[in-house]
């Protein structure tokens, strides 16, 4: 899965969680500014873990607080896991 595909999945999942249209999810805006609370973040984390077959922590979302940053991180993490 490419970074772009991961980003698209994140946007779709966020839009569903926040109950907004996908075009309202700015990939450069921090998750908390989008309205994501801690319970929603955990739900997003679970969605991404299932879709990407990765183990994530809430720290990953704080260290990479936007869709853009998180997508890059997740794409790199998948590439490292695949290469191992």
N, C-alpha and C positions, 0 to 999 in steps of 0.2 A: 504494500500500500504506500503510495507516494505522500509527500508532505501535503500536497494540494488535496488529495483524497481525505487525508486525516483532518485537514482544516475544514473541508466541506462537511464531514461527519460531525465535527465539533459544533459547527454553526447550526446544523440541523438539530442536534441534540439540545444545544442551548436554547434555540427557539422553542422547541417543544417543552422544555423544563420551565422556561420563563413565560410561556404562552404568548409569544410575540411572533411576528413574521420574520422569516430568515433575513430579509433585507434590512431589518432593524438591528441585527447583530453586527457591530463594528469589530472586526478582527483585531484592531489595535487598541481597543478599550479594555481596561482591566476588568476582570470578572466581577469584582465587587461593585464597580461603577455600572455594570450591566444589570445589577440587581440580584446577583447570585448570592444566596446566603449559605451557611455551612451545610445545612441539610441538602440543599440543591447541589452543592459542590460534591458531596459524597455520592449522590445519585449520578452525576455526570462522570465521576471517577469510575463508578461501577460499569456504566455504559461503555466507557472507553476501554476498560480492562477486558470486558467481554468481547468487544469488537476487534481489538488489537491483540488479544491474547498476551497481555502484559500485566505485571503487578505494578501498581502505582501507589503513591502515598499522597496525603493531602499536602505535604511539603512540596511535591512536584508542582502543584498548582500555585503555591505561594512563590516558588522560585521562578516560575514561568507564568506570570499572571494575565496573559492575553492569549487569545486563540492563536495568533501568529507565533508567539514564543513557545507555547505549549506544543503546537504542531511540529515545529522544528525539533524540539526536544524528543517528542514521541517518535518521529521519523528516524532520528539518530539512534534512539534506544532500540527500535525494531531492527535497524541495520546492524547494530552491534550484536544483538541476540541472534540474528540470522547468520552472521559471519562466524559466530562461535561454534 
